[in-house]
Amino acid sequence: MLDLKPDYDVDYEEEEMNCSLSETLSKGQVSYSNGGMKGSVLTYTCPDNFTPYPVSQRVCGADGEWTSMRQPGGRALSRAVCKGV
């Protein structure tokens, strides 16, 4: 009987994806740590008398997506804004 098993071990690792570095913030700035790799932090910065809403930071997941943003009531948002304080 012919043995067709390979004589080596194959490890399959899921390739981690980088998050987009093209996020924008009207009237503000966006910065990234670690080039958008898993665990990178995206930080929104607004001018004086404004604050990032609904979050000031997001984290890049292994799926290549930034953590989601939600309003206090739970509604999902796709963009952060600089909101007057």
Sequence and secondary structure as in RCSB ss.txt:
>XXXX:A:sequence
MLDLKPDYDVDYEEEEMNCSLSETLSKGQVSYSNGGMKGSVLTYTCPDNFTPYPVSQRVCGADGEWTSMRQPGGR
ALSRAVCKGV
>XXXX:A:secstr
      SS            S    TTSEEEESGGG TT EEEEE  TTEEEES SEEEB TTS B  EE TTS 
EES  EEEE 
